[in-house]
Each structure stands twice: as structure tokens, then as C-alpha cells.
Amino acid sequence: QVTLVESGGGLVQPGGSLRLSCAASGIIFSFYTMRWYLQAPGKQRELVATITSGGATNYADSVKGRFTISRDNAKNTVYLQMNSLKPEDTAVYYCNSLRFDDRGEYWGQGTQVTVSS
């Protein structure tokens, strides 16, 4: 059974930081590209950041310079370090894994991030 479990969300003031974690089980973690998505209320889910099995990263323009995605293959975990948070970053953040040959894709249950004073 494959599970992705996100943690680290919460309420933070504008300008603050949070670190999200996504722990995977039931997959060969190093085979998977990992991504973080966000979904704001009433909006479609959108891609935030990607990290390949080799460690290459990519970011949405809206978070470049503020967010950093990383992974620890020994811990089967992907992280999203979020700095200089803005109210518009408020959303549910989801972890996604996609196998290198597209033969498996999985989602976590999401973690709420609220940026408000």
C-alpha cells in the first residue's frame, strides 16, 4: 500500500516561514519525481515545485526565490521550505509522486497553510 503523508502546515504571519514534509511509504522513493501542488479555495490545483530523482528542481514563478524543494532518499521524504510567506500562499498543499516511467502516480491528503496576521 502506497501512502504519502504531509505534515508541517499551519498558521503563520506574513513574512514568516514553514517547512512542509511529505513522507512516502510503499514505493521505491528514488524512482519517483516528487512535486508539491497547492489548491486555494475555489481555484484549481496548481504546481508549485518539482524535484526529480536526480535532484533537479523547478519552481512556479510565484514562489521562485522564496520556496525550496529538497528530498532525502534515505528517509523517503520530500520537503518544501517556504520563506517570506504571503497571504496569497494560503492554500492546501499536496504532495505528488510520479514514477519515472509514468506507471505510478500518488497523492497525499494535503496540509493546510494559512498566511494571515
GROMACS elastic network, one bead per residue, 0.5 to 0.9 nm:
[ bonds ]
;  ai    aj funct       b0    kb
    1    25     6  0.77306   500
    1    26     6  0.54508   500
    1    27     6  0.84354   500
    2    24     6  0.73936   500
    2    25     6  0.56249   500
    2    27     6  0.62964   500
    2   106     6  0.75974   500
    3    23     6  0.80144   500
    3    24     6  0.57379   500
    3    25     6  0.53633   500
    3    26     6  0.65590   500
    3    27     6  0.84554   500
    3   106     6  0.77644   500
    3   107     6  0.79133   500
    3   108     6  0.69719   500
    4    22     6  0.61859   500
    4    23     6  0.56043   500
    4    25     6  0.66346   500
    4    26     6  0.89701   500
    4    95     6  0.70550   500
    4    96     6  0.78824   500
    4    97     6  0.83960   500
    4   106     6  0.74299   500
    4   107     6  0.63601   500
    4   109     6  0.74827   500
    5    21     6  0.79518   500
    5    22     6  0.52644   500
    5    23     6  0.52296   500
    5    24     6  0.65505   500
    5    25     6  0.87217   500
    5    95     6  0.79448   500
    5   107     6  0.87920   500
    5   108     6  0.55370   500
    5   109     6  0.67785   500
    5   110     6  0.78827   500
    5   111     6  0.89831   500
    6     9     6  0.82718   500
    6    20     6  0.69396   500
    6    21     6  0.54755   500
    6    23     6  0.65332   500
    6    24     6  0.89507   500
    6    93     6  0.83574   500
    6    94     6  0.73164   500
    6    95     6  0.67658   500
    6   108     6  0.63931   500
    6   109     6  0.70349   500
    6   110     6  0.61189   500
    6   111     6  0.60460   500
    7    19     6  0.85744   500
    7    20     6  0.57253   500
    7    21     6  0.52545   500
    7    22     6  0.64523   500
    7    23     6  0.84530   500
    7   110     6  0.82254   500
    7   111     6  0.62180   500
    8    18     6  0.69423   500
    8    19     6  0.58563   500
    8    21     6  0.61422   500
    8    22     6  0.89022   500
    8   111     6  0.73636   500
    8   112     6  0.87045   500
    8   113     6  0.85418   500
    9    18     6  0.70620   500
    9    19     6  0.75669   500
    9    20     6  0.62245   500
    9    21     6  0.88251   500
    9    92     6  0.85704   500
    9    93     6  0.81612   500
    9   111     6  0.53869   500
    9   112     6  0.52819   500
    9   114     6  0.79240   500
   10    18     6  0.80073   500
   10   111     6  0.79786   500
   10   112     6  0.61197   500
   10   113     6  0.50237   500
   10   114     6  0.60851   500
   10   115     6  0.83950   500
   11   112     6  0.83504   500
   11   113     6  0.61811   500
   11   115     6  0.59084   500
   11   116     6  0.71093   500
   12    15     6  0.83123   500
   12    16     6  0.60128   500
   12    17     6  0.71972   500
   12    18     6  0.76568   500
   12    85     6  0.80283   500
   12   113     6  0.78436   500
   12   114     6  0.62973   500
   12   116     6  0.62827   500
   12   117     6  0.76285   500
   13    16     6  0.54925   500
   13    17     6  0.84122   500
   13    85     6  0.76511   500
   13    86     6  0.81616   500
   13    87     6  0.83148   500
   13   114     6  0.83470   500
   13   115     6  0.54159   500
   13   116     6  0.50273   500
   14    17     6  0.85829   500
   14    84     6  0.69871   500
   14    85     6  0.53764   500
   14    86     6  0.51011   500
   14    87     6  0.63289   500
   14   115     6  0.57452   500
   14   116     6  0.59971   500
   14   117     6  0.65016   500
   15    83     6  0.70136   500
   15    86     6  0.63871   500
   15   115     6  0.86670   500
   16    82     6  0.83030   500
   16    83     6  0.61440   500
   16    84     6  0.54812   500
   16    85     6  0.54735   500
   16    86     6  0.82582   500
   16   115     6  0.82607   500
   17    81     6  0.74817   500
   17    82     6  0.53840   500
   17    84     6  0.62364   500
   17    85     6  0.61925   500
   18    80     6  0.81992   500
   18    81     6  0.61695   500
   18    82     6  0.52382   500
   18    83     6  0.67445   500
   18    85     6  0.82524   500
   18   113     6  0.85831   500
   19    79     6  0.67958   500
   19    80     6  0.55818   500
   19    82     6  0.59248   500
   19    83     6  0.85464   500
   20    78     6  0.83190   500
   20    79     6  0.54881   500
   20    81     6  0.64204   500
   20    82     6  0.78787   500
   20    93     6  0.85918   500
   20   111     6  0.83194   500
   21    77     6  0.67106   500
   21    78     6  0.58442   500
   21    80     6  0.65399   500
   21    81     6  0.87695   500
   21    95     6  0.86470   500
   22    76     6  0.83451   500
   22    77     6  0.54210   500
   22    78     6  0.52363   500
   22    79     6  0.63226   500
   22    80     6  0.86530   500
   22    94     6  0.87269   500
   22    95     6  0.63162   500
   22    96     6  0.89642   500
   22   108     6  0.78423   500
   23    75     6  0.76751   500
   23    76     6  0.58869   500
   23    78     6  0.67267   500
   23    79     6  0.88607   500
   24    27     6  0.71033   500
   24    29     6  0.71591   500
   24    75     6  0.85409   500
   24    76     6  0.54550   500
   24    77     6  0.60873   500
   24    78     6  0.83126   500
   24    97     6  0.87959   500
   24   108     6  0.88811   500
   25    28     6  0.81906   500
   25    29     6  0.79159   500
   25    76     6  0.71403   500
   26    29     6  0.84569   500
   27    30     6  0.85806   500
   27    31     6  0.81309   500
   27    32     6  0.83861   500
   27    76     6  0.88061   500
   28    31     6  0.56554   500
   28    32     6  0.73975   500
   28    76     6  0.84114   500
   28    99     6  0.89425   500
   29    32     6  0.56091   500
   29    33     6  0.85195   500
   29    34     6  0.89574   500
   29    53     6  0.82329   500
   29    73     6  0.64241   500
   29    74     6  0.87742   500
   29    75     6  0.89865   500
   29    76     6  0.56629   500
   29    77     6  0.81924   500
   29    97     6  0.86392   500
   29    99     6  0.87562   500
   30    33     6  0.79618   500
   30    52     6  0.88331   500
   30    53     6  0.54887   500
   30    54     6  0.83358   500
   30    73     6  0.60854   500
   30    74     6  0.89882   500
   30    76     6  0.79914   500
   30    99     6  0.89887   500
   31    52     6  0.89221   500
   31    53     6  0.62433   500
   31    98     6  0.83286   500
   31    99     6  0.57286   500
   31   100     6  0.58222   500
   31   101     6  0.87526   500
   32    52     6  0.70357   500
   32    53     6  0.58482   500
   32    97     6  0.58411   500
   32    98     6  0.51965   500
   32   100     6  0.56348   500
   32   101     6  0.89426   500
   32   104     6  0.87194   500
   32   105     6  0.87601   500
   33    50     6  0.72077   500
   33    51     6  0.58790   500
   33    53     6  0.54050   500
   33    54     6  0.86300   500
   33    55     6  0.89200   500
   33    96     6  0.82936   500
   33    97     6  0.57556   500
   33    98     6  0.52609   500
   33    99     6  0.63350   500
   33   100     6  0.67205   500
   34    49     6  0.84921   500
   34    50     6  0.58879   500
   34    51     6  0.54103   500
   34    52     6  0.63446   500
   34    53     6  0.77774   500
   34    71     6  0.83681   500
   34    78     6  0.71018   500
   34    95     6  0.72961   500
   34    96     6  0.57175   500
   34    98     6  0.65086   500
   34    99     6  0.88329   500
   35    47     6  0.74110   500
   35    48     6  0.74275   500
   35    49     6  0.55938   500
   35    51     6  0.63442   500
   35    52     6  0.85468   500
   35    69     6  0.84544   500
   35    78     6  0.84655   500
   35    94     6  0.82457   500
   35    95     6  0.58914   500
   35    96     6  0.50217   500
   35    97     6  0.63533   500
   35    98     6  0.82637   500
   36    46     6  0.87501   500
   36    47     6  0.63316   500
   36    48     6  0.54815   500
   36    49     6  0.53207   500
   36    50     6  0.66267   500
   36    69     6  0.83082   500
   36    79     6  0.88405   500
   36    80     6  0.75929   500
   36    93     6  0.67264   500
   36    94     6  0.56284   500
   36    96     6  0.61616   500
   36    97     6  0.89593   500
   37    45     6  0.64458   500
   37    46     6  0.53743   500
   37    48     6  0.50435   500
   37    49     6  0.71030   500
   37    92     6  0.83193   500
   37    93     6  0.56318   500
   37    94     6  0.50865   500
   37    95     6  0.64686   500
   37    96     6  0.74842   500
   38    44     6  0.85111   500
   38    45     6  0.55732   500
   38    46     6  0.54828   500
   38    47     6  0.65636   500
   38    48     6  0.66017   500
   38    89     6  0.84176   500
   38    90     6  0.86070   500
   38    91     6  0.58253   500
   38    92     6  0.55241   500
   38    94     6  0.60223   500
   38    95     6  0.88959   500
   38   110     6  0.87070   500
   39    42     6  0.81829   500
   39    43     6  0.62719   500
   39    44     6  0.59591   500
   39    46     6  0.63200   500
   39    47     6  0.89963   500
   39    90     6  0.85825   500
   39    91     6  0.52641   500
   39    92     6  0.52891   500
   39    93     6  0.65196   500
   39    94     6  0.79945   500
   40    43     6  0.53994   500
   40    44     6  0.72854   500
   40    45     6  0.73623   500
   40    46     6  0.88865   500
   40    88     6  0.85525   500
   40    89     6  0.81520   500
   40    90     6  0.65347   500
   40    92     6  0.63938   500
   40    93     6  0.87853   500
   41    44     6  0.84126   500
   41    90     6  0.87824   500
   41    91     6  0.68900   500
   41    92     6  0.83847   500
   43    46     6  0.86830   500
   45    94     6  0.89106   500
   46    60     6  0.89541   500
   47    50     6  0.80034   500
   47    59     6  0.81051   500
   47    60     6  0.68007   500
   48    58     6  0.84699   500
   48    59     6  0.58199   500
   48    60     6  0.51518   500
   48    61     6  0.85771   500
   48    62     6  0.81918   500
   48    63     6  0.71583   500
   48    67     6  0.87694   500
   48    93     6  0.89922   500
   49    57     6  0.71839   500
   49    58     6  0.56176   500
   49    60     6  0.62925   500
   49    63     6  0.84034   500
   49    67     6  0.82133   500
   49    68     6  0.79495   500
   49    69     6  0.64827   500
   49    80     6  0.82556   500
   50    56     6  0.78999   500
   50    57     6  0.53802   500
   50    58     6  0.51533   500
   50    59     6  0.65290   500
   50    69     6  0.70720   500
   50    70     6  0.89664   500
   51    54     6  0.78214   500
   51    55     6  0.56120   500
   51    56     6  0.54147   500
   51    58     6  0.67248   500
   51    69     6  0.66939   500
   51    70     6  0.68875   500
   51    71     6  0.76123   500
   51    78     6  0.86351   500
   52    55     6  0.50785   500
   52    56     6  0.52632   500
   52    57     6  0.66322   500
   52   100     6  0.88530   500
   53    56     6  0.75659   500
   53    71     6  0.87467   500
   53    73     6  0.86898   500
   53   100     6  0.82513   500
   55    70     6  0.76214   500
   55    71     6  0.76412   500
   57    68     6  0.87065   500
   57    69     6  0.71503   500
   57    70     6  0.82175   500
   58    64     6  0.87349   500
   58    69     6  0.85298   500
   59    62     6  0.80852   500
   59    63     6  0.66002   500
   59    64     6  0.58501   500
   59    65     6  0.89820   500
   59    67     6  0.80778   500
   59    68     6  0.83821   500
   59    69     6  0.85465   500
   60    63     6  0.56838   500
   60    64     6  0.63489   500
   61    64     6  0.53220   500
   61    65     6  0.88626   500
   62    65     6  0.89033   500
   62    66     6  0.87044   500
   63    66     6  0.53831   500
   63    67     6  0.55899   500
   63    68     6  0.86922   500
   63    82     6  0.85207   500
   63    89     6  0.88216   500
   64    67     6  0.62321   500
   64    68     6  0.81847   500
   65    68     6  0.77911   500
   65    83     6  0.86899   500
   66    81     6  0.82126   500
   66    82     6  0.61294   500
   66    83     6  0.51178   500
   66    84     6  0.60812   500
   66    85     6  0.77120   500
   67    80     6  0.66820   500
   67    81     6  0.54590   500
   67    83     6  0.60127   500
   67    84     6  0.84736   500
   67    85     6  0.89249   500
   68    79     6  0.79915   500
   68    80     6  0.56490   500
   68    81     6  0.50319   500
   68    82     6  0.66409   500
   68    83     6  0.85162   500
   69    78     6  0.72797   500
   69    79     6  0.56158   500
   69    81     6  0.63760   500
   69    82     6  0.88051   500
   70    77     6  0.86626   500
   70    78     6  0.57707   500
   70    79     6  0.52362   500
   70    80     6  0.66107   500
   70    81     6  0.81783   500
   71    74     6  0.89532   500
   71    75     6  0.84906   500
   71    76     6  0.77140   500
   71    77     6  0.57850   500
   71    79     6  0.59823   500
   71    80     6  0.88680   500
   72    75     6  0.54257   500
   72    76     6  0.60476   500
   72    77     6  0.54026   500
   72    78     6  0.63264   500
   72    79     6  0.83125   500
   73    77     6  0.64886   500
   73    78     6  0.81801   500
   74    77     6  0.78997   500
   75    78     6  0.86556   500
   78    95     6  0.83750   500
   82    85     6  0.65934   500
   83    86     6  0.89616   500
   85    88     6  0.82655   500
   85    89     6  0.64945   500
   85    90     6  0.87580   500
   85   115     6  0.67393   500
   86    89     6  0.53955   500
   86    90     6  0.75921   500
   86   115     6  0.61287   500
   86   116     6  0.80347   500
   87    90     6  0.56511   500
   87   114     6  0.73346   500
   87   116     6  0.58387   500
   87   117     6  0.87239   500
   88    91     6  0.80754   500
   88   114     6  0.89994   500
   88   115     6  0.75543   500
   89   113     6  0.75732   500
   89   114     6  0.74666   500
   89   115     6  0.67052   500
   90    93     6  0.89254   500
   90   112     6  0.77967   500
   90   113     6  0.53981   500
   90   115     6  0.54484   500
   90   116     6  0.82904   500
   91   111     6  0.84342   500
   91   112     6  0.60446   500
   91   113     6  0.55164   500
   91   114     6  0.66053   500
   91   115     6  0.88405   500
   92   110     6  0.58303   500
   92   111     6  0.53610   500
   92   113     6  0.59847   500
   92   114     6  0.84842   500
   93   109     6  0.88051   500
   93   110     6  0.52585   500
   93   111     6  0.52735   500
   93   112     6  0.62335   500
   93   113     6  0.70175   500
   94   107     6  0.69268   500
   94   108     6  0.58309   500
   94   109     6  0.66419   500
   94   111     6  0.66348   500
   95   106     6  0.83406   500
   95   107     6  0.57869   500
   95   108     6  0.52199   500
   95   109     6  0.79119   500
   95   110     6  0.69410   500
   95   111     6  0.89973   500
   96   105     6  0.72048   500
   96   106     6  0.56914   500
   96   108     6  0.65263   500
   97   104     6  0.79142   500
   97   105     6  0.54826   500
   97   106     6  0.52599   500
   97   107     6  0.66282   500
   97   108     6  0.88529   500
   98   101     6  0.82287   500
   98   102     6  0.62108   500
   98   103     6  0.78116   500
   98   104     6  0.58739   500
   98   106     6  0.67597   500
   99   102     6  0.50660   500
   99   103     6  0.59265   500
   99   104     6  0.51915   500
   99   105     6  0.63601   500
  100   103     6  0.76198   500
  100   104     6  0.84534   500
  101   104     6  0.78894   500
  102   105     6  0.71091   500
  107   110     6  0.83078   500
  108   111     6  0.87238   500
